[in-house]
Amino acid sequence: MNKLVLVFMLAGLFACDGFEQQGKDVYIPEGMGRRDEMRFKQYMVQGKRIYLSQCASCHKADGTGMHKLYPPLAKADYLLNNLDKSICMVQNGYTEPLTVNGTEYNMMMPEFKKLSSLEVAEVMTYIGNKWGNKMGFIEVNQVERTLRDCN
């Protein structure tokens, strides 16, 4: 067997193993083909890694946010209804007041310009399918289109 094929197979197995450890609060969209399902799982594993290192200090590891300082991402109406704006916020930050689940938040969100489009897609897929959110697979080409249109 080709060594490169073996490396990709092992990477896929490790990624899926990490996915299985994410808990029962993960939404898995139906109707994906085997290839897309594998990519979705890889996005979830990588997205969790990015989320924990870049986002959890404000939004908490469980997505519940910090009181009235930082908004929740768990079952967050703003996130669910404003995917494109949320993608832009990850890359460009945000300084305006924001209402999430009926509560206004005024803390600034820093920009994460160093994240690639792929990393933004991974973290948005993770956030969008954890903690009661059911946004489905947020692919890199969708993120790239959205980021080109951010104001």
HELIX and SHEET records of a PDB file:
HELIX    1   1 LYS A    3  GLU A   20  1                                  18    
HELIX    2   2 ARG A   34  GLN A   54  1                                  21    
HELIX    3   3 ALA A   56  HIS A   59  1                                   4    
HELIX    4   4 ASP A   77  ASN A   81  1                                   5    
HELIX    5   5 LEU A   83  ASN A   92  1                                  10    
HELIX    6   6 SER A  117  GLY A  128  1                                  12    
HELIX    7   7 VAL A  140  ASP A  149  1                                  10    
SHEET    1   A 2 LEU A  98  VAL A 100  0                                        
SHEET    2   A 2 THR A 103  TYR A 105 -1                                        
END                                                                             
